[in-house]
Amino acid sequence: MNKVAGKLTESATAKGRLPAHEVIYRQLRDLVLYGDLAPGQAVTIQGLTERLGAGMTPVREAIRRLIAEGALEFQGNRRVSVPLLSVDNMSELILARQWLDPHLSLRATERATPDDLEELTALDEALDRSISAGDLRGYLELNYRFHKRLYELAEAPILADLADGLWLRFGPSLRVVCGRLGTQNLPDKHKDLLEAMRAKDAEGAARAIREDVIQGMEQVRQSFDAPAVSN
């Protein structure tokens, strides 16, 4: 079993030990994060309980938490939706990530071990395979997990939580962009980042991830003004 697959198995095992309400929260969070709930699409609380196979109480608690995190908004009549982002929202997100991601990458470079770099490399290679296969969901999950692991390596939990929370804001829109452009039209700077990290070039790693952030987030922002493509 490779390291990426092993991590997935460990994650699944860990979820089995979590309280039921936390499992439901994480499942609903993933639906938001990976764009399975489209921005602006209203869904009923009852519909979510059926989709998640859960009781009303843990689903309500998960919704409450995600509303507090800005990932969902209440629509009335027992409906919620993923907020629609504006161009101004995206400008704020880009500004926040331009500081957070480079700073966390700099710290991660200073602290990463060879095993950590091997894990990041394995995630990036799996990400490349998803791109080649046109596996949209795989691309979204692995791209997020690559950045999430980078945040963890920084050993700055408050900043990491802030950076991670931003993904809930733009993740659904990233899914829309990937659906329009295809995964192969969303290049990244991960290999430049990894090369800098292996050389212990913290400033170089910060520059690479800043370019990665700007490149990806600008494509999301520009897509708001792009006309829909008809089949």
C-alpha positions in Angstrom: 0.0 0.0 0.0 1.4 3.4 -0.9 1.7 6.3 1.5 -1.3 8.2 0.1 -3.6 5.1 0.2 -2.3 4.4 3.7 -3.3 7.9 4.8 -6.7 7.5 3.3 -7.2 4.2 5.3 -5.9 5.8 8.5 -8.4 8.7 7.9 -11.3 6.3 7.5 -10.3 4.4 10.6 -10.0 7.6 12.6 -13.5 8.7 11.4 -14.9 5.5 12.8 -13.7 6.5 16.3 -15.3 10.0 16.1 -18.6 10.9 17.7 -21.5 10.6 15.3 -22.2 14.3 15.2 -18.5 15.0 14.2 -18.7 12.4 11.4 -21.8 14.1 10.0 -20.2 17.5 10.3 -17.2 16.3 8.3 -19.3 14.6 5.7 -21.4 17.7 5.2 -18.2 19.9 5.2 -16.8 17.7 2.4 -20.0 18.2 0.3 -19.4 21.9 0.6 -15.6 21.9 0.2 -15.6 19.8 -2.9 -18.5 21.5 -4.6 -21.0 18.7 -4.3 -23.4 21.4 -3.1 -23.3 24.0 -5.9 -23.1 27.7 -4.9 -26.5 29.2 -4.7 -28.3 25.9 -4.8 -30.8 25.7 -2.0 -31.2 22.3 -0.3 -33.6 21.3 2.5 -32.5 20.1 5.8 -34.6 17.0 5.4 -32.9 16.4 2.0 -29.5 16.6 3.7 -30.5 14.1 6.4 -31.6 11.6 3.7 -28.4 12.2 1.7 -26.2 11.7 4.7 -28.3 8.9 6.2 -28.3 10.7 9.5 -30.7 12.0 12.1 -32.1 15.5 12.1 -30.2 16.6 15.3 -26.6 15.9 14.1 -27.4 17.4 10.7 -28.8 20.6 12.3 -25.7 20.8 14.5 -23.4 20.4 11.4 -25.4 23.1 9.5 -25.1 25.4 12.5 -21.3 25.0 12.6 -20.9 25.5 8.9 -23.1 28.6 8.9 -20.9 30.0 11.7 -17.8 29.3 9.4 -19.4 31.1 6.5 -19.7 27.9 4.4 -23.5 27.8 4.4 -26.2 30.4 4.8 -29.8 29.9 6.0 -32.5 30.6 3.3 -35.6 30.2 5.5 -38.3 27.5 5.1 -35.8 24.9 6.4 -33.4 25.5 3.5 -29.7 26.3 3.4 -27.3 27.0 0.5 -23.7 27.6 -0.2 -23.1 31.4 -0.5 -22.5 32.8 -4.0 -19.2 34.6 -4.1 -18.8 38.0 -5.7 -15.7 39.4 -7.4 -15.1 41.5 -4.2 -15.3 38.4 -2.1 -12.7 36.8 -4.3 -10.4 39.8 -4.0 -10.5 39.4 -0.2 -9.8 35.7 -0.4 -6.9 36.3 -2.7 -5.5 38.9 -0.4 -5.8 36.7 2.6 -4.3 33.7 0.9 -1.4 35.7 -0.5 -0.2 36.3 3.0 -1.3 33.1 4.8 -0.1 30.4 2.3 3.4 31.9 1.8 4.0 32.4 5.5 2.8 28.8 6.3 4.9 27.4 3.4 8.0 29.3 4.7 7.5 27.8 8.2 6.8 24.3 6.7 10.0 24.4 4.7 12.0 25.1 7.9 10.4 22.2 9.7 9.8 19.5 7.0 11.6 16.2 7.3 12.5 14.0 4.4 9.5 11.8 5.2 7.3 14.9 5.1 8.6 15.8 1.7 8.1 12.2 0.5 4.5 12.5 1.6 3.9 15.8 -0.2 5.6 14.4 -3.3 3.3 11.3 -3.2 0.2 13.6 -2.9 1.4 15.7 -5.8 2.0 12.6 -8.0 -1.4 11.3 -7.2 -2.8 14.8 -8.1 -1.0 14.6 -11.4 -2.6 11.2 -12.1 -6.1 12.7 -11.4 -5.4 15.5 -13.8 -4.3 13.1 -16.5 -7.4 11.0 -15.9 -9.8 13.9 -15.9 -10.8 12.9 -12.4 -12.4 16.1 -11.1 -13.3 15.0 -7.6 -9.8 13.3 -7.2 -8.2 16.6 -8.3 -10.1 18.7 -5.8 -9.5 16.3 -2.9 -5.8 15.8 -3.5 -5.2 19.5 -4.2 -6.8 20.4 -0.9 -5.0 17.6 1.0 -1.6 18.8 -0.4 -2.2 22.3 0.9 -3.7 21.1 4.1 -0.6 19.0 4.8 1.6 22.0 4.1 -0.4 24.0 6.7 0.0 21.2 9.3 3.8 21.1 8.7 4.0 24.8 9.6 3.2 24.1 13.2 1.1 27.3 13.4 -2.3 26.0 14.3 -4.1 29.3 14.5 -2.9 30.4 11.1 -3.5 27.0 9.7 -7.1 27.0 10.8 -7.6 30.4 9.2 -6.1 29.2 5.9 -8.1 26.0 6.0 -11.3 27.9 6.6 -10.8 29.9 3.5 -11.1 26.7 1.4 -14.7 26.4 2.5 -15.3 29.8 1.0 -13.8 29.3 -2.5 -13.8 25.4 -2.8 -17.4 25.3 -4.3 -16.5 27.9 -6.9 -13.3 26.0 -7.7 -15.4 23.0 -8.6 -17.5 25.2 -11.0 -14.3 26.5 -12.7 -12.8 22.9 -13.0 -16.1 21.8 -14.5 -15.8 24.6 -17.1 -12.1 24.5 -17.9 -11.2 20.9 -17.1 -8.5 19.9 -14.7 -5.7 20.1 -17.3 -6.3 23.8 -17.6 -5.5 24.4 -13.9 -1.7 24.2 -13.6 0.0 24.6 -10.3 3.4 25.5 -8.8 3.6 22.4 -6.5 6.8 21.1 -8.1 8.5 24.5 -7.8 7.5 24.5 -4.2 8.8 21.0 -3.5 12.1 21.8 -5.2 12.5 24.8 -2.9 11.5 22.8 0.1 14.1 20.1 -0.6 16.7 22.8 -0.9 15.6 24.3 2.4 14.9 27.5 0.4 12.1 28.9 2.6 11.8 32.2 0.7 11.7 30.3 -2.6 8.9 28.0 -1.3 7.0 31.1 -0.2 7.3 32.6 -3.7 6.2 29.4 -5.4 3.1 29.0 -3.3 2.2 32.7 -3.7 2.3 32.2 -7.5 0.3 29.0 -7.1 -2.4 30.9 -5.1 -2.6 33.8 -7.4 -2.7 31.6 -10.5 -5.6 29.4 -9.2 -7.6 32.1 -7.5 -7.4 34.5 -10.4 -8.9 31.8 -12.7 -11.8 31.5 -10.2 -12.3 35.2 -10.2 -12.1 35.6 -13.9 -14.6 32.8 -14.4 -17.3 35.0 -12.8 -17.3 37.2 -15.8 -16.8 34.5 -18.4 -19.8 33.6 -20.6 -21.3 30.2 -20.2 -20.1 27.7 -22.8 -22.9 25.8 -24.6 -22.5 22.2 -25.6 
